[in-house]
């Protein structure tokens, strides 16, 4: 940058109380002053990046404390005996995907701090691919279902899950970064069978729907709950694997009724005997 350009920039801030002293600097000091300004700008930029990184870490930690690892039925014929859930009440209600993992009488639940508890299924809704477990606990950190978020294509997101059983104790869950590609209607299959759920979904550009990931959560970058990660499914037409998330707005009314013990299953769910 030339000395003339620097002089023009300095004159543009002449109304500032310090501008008189700056303008009075000898020309030979202007390059030094320019370097000083650049250093200050760099440090301010670095500070902003550090602040954003710290905020992102706090948001991720806040979500990690509300998501749990599940261990239950499975282990044969390619059926994983592990999965993910998220806490929806301080009293130990946990939401997850309705699956073979819940076929046993109980499910082992591992909290973010590594503490283990026995979970029992208290409610299910096959049409939503949804189940709620209950553990004996008090004052758990949980998602507030009355303060959820919505998002559209292009929204940057985080996905939390215990995919591939990377965590078994107090280790943090896997976190994937991505964006929402679309909000659409689900039309997918699991093997030869159609998906139980055929409502609105978020489709994301990250490979989120892996073994053990179902029942995990999708959030905004600042930790607001967007939805629940679905199963491993293929598109019914293209046979491409679909990385989809059920929006929390589709689940919240049912979850709240389940927590309060007021939910009555749909006739289709009552007649269904398979968790898929």
C-alpha positions, 0 to 999 in steps of 0.5 A, a space after each residue: 500500500 502506498 503512502 498516499 493511500 495510507 494518508 487517505 485512510 488516516 484522513 477518513 478517520 480525522 474526526 476521531 480524537 486520536 486522529 490529530 496525533 496520527 496525522 501528525 506522524 512523519 511520513 517515514 513512520 507511516 509504514 510502521 504504523 501500517 504494520 501495527 494496524 495489521 497486527 492489531 487487526 490480525 489479533 482481533 480476528 484471531 480473538 474472534 475465531 478463538 471466541 467462536 471456537 470456545 462457543 462451539 465447544 460449549 454447545 457441543 458439550 451441552 449436547 453431549 451431556 443429554 445424549 446416551 449410549 444404549 446396549 440391548 438385543 442384537 449381535 446376530 444376523 447383522 443386527 447391532 446390539 448398540 444404539 443411541 438415545 437422548 434425554 427428554 426429562 430430568 426424571 430419566 425419560 429417554 427417546 430413541 428409535 423403535 428397533 430390535 434393540 428394545 426386544 429384550 426386557 431391559 436396555 443398558 443405558 450409559 450416561 455421558 458421565 459413564 454411569 450405567 442404568 437399566 432402561 425399560 420401554 414405557 411407550 412406543 409409536 411404530 408410525 413414528 419409529 419412536 420409543 421412550 425408555 425410563 431409567 431411575 434418575 433425577 435431575 438429569 440434563 435434558 432437552 427441553 421439547 418446548 424449545 426446539 428449532 426448525 431449519 431449512 436447506 443450507 443450515 449448518 448442523 451437528 449430528 451426535 451419535 454412538 455410530 460404530 460403538 465408538 463409545 462405551 463409557 464416559 467417552 464423548 459420542 461422535 460428532 459430525 458436521 454438515 448441512 441440511 440438503 433438503 426437507 422432503 417426504 421420506 420414501 425409503 425401505 429397510 431391506 424388503 420392507 417399507 419404512 414405518 415412518 413416511 413423514 417429513 424428514 431433513 436430508 443431510 449431506 453428512 453420512 450420519 445414518 450408520 450402525 448404532 447412530 439411530 436415535 442420535 440427535 441433529 442440532 444447530 451449530 449452537 446446540 438447538 435440537 432439530 431432530 432424531 437420526 433415523 435408521 439405515 434406509 435406502 431410497 425406494 426408487 434409487 436404492 441410494 442410502 438416505 441420511 435422514 433425520 425426523 424433525 423434532 416438531 414431528 415427534 415432540 407432541 407424542 414425546 410429551 404425551 409419553 413422558 406424562 403417561 397420557 399417550 395412546 398408541 395408534 391402531 396401526 402401532 397396537 397391531 404391529 408386533 415387529 420392531 424391524 
